[in-house]
């Protein structure tokens, strides 16, 4: 009974706050205007019947975003991880859990700017719609993607990297975006292959991608880091391995102007260090993992799991070039030792 009452109180508070936040969001930032070409086509074309109402409108998206922002702030202020996991999902749920646990239940709270919405035109029969928001979070441009499966939850959040710009999302005459299908071949990397290819580059370097993904701190530099750490561990009498892999979380892809795609996805990184020599050899536990291991050293094995989310700009096949990682968020989400 107490749990039900708490949820009802929280829901009522969130609705009240969301109402005010929603009005502010809608008045402060209108959805992106359609491209000139799309607008001209709509103006000059023959009269047509009114299109069917999308499964998610831009007004719906604004309401979802405003409700999430208000609720998320309440839960972070109160340190309520259990309820926080009810408004997040997929990789974002892993990162949210780590944010609460690594800070002793005092995760950071955010300030938000005016949102811009990219809402795909899903039909009424689509049961898993989603949309993306570009918004300043703590002053940094951030891409948030919300997905619905029963209820709306935040699935992905990535911060734009320094020096990177988000590509322009292609919009139709009414301002709706277009989903790029998982196996679409009009882009240099199909959405379904983006994660596995990125994982290969992060482990093996540029040779693993044949120039399909640009070099940088979240791709080829990681492979170099793994090589250095493996050599250092060997010299210290340890074995070391670090593996990037895909997961079952959704991949989101939006068509960009010029025929490319903005692809959002997540990867896991599992790092294992094991002693190989005498019993008095200890493995140091990194400071950022001590909230999970609660020790400065372990005797036999240290296992670290990181969760990473990315947004990558992929060019069209008609103008091939290296895909660029433009946004990222990630951290250690689990650790164990013995």
Helices and strands as residue ranges (DSSP letters): H 2-28, H 36-44, H 58-78, H 81-84, H 90-101, E 116-119, E 130-137, E 140-148, E 152-160, H 191-204, G 206-208, H 220-235, E 238-245, E 252-255, E 261-275, E 283-284, G 287-289, H 290-293, E 297-298, E 301-314, G 317-319, E 324-337
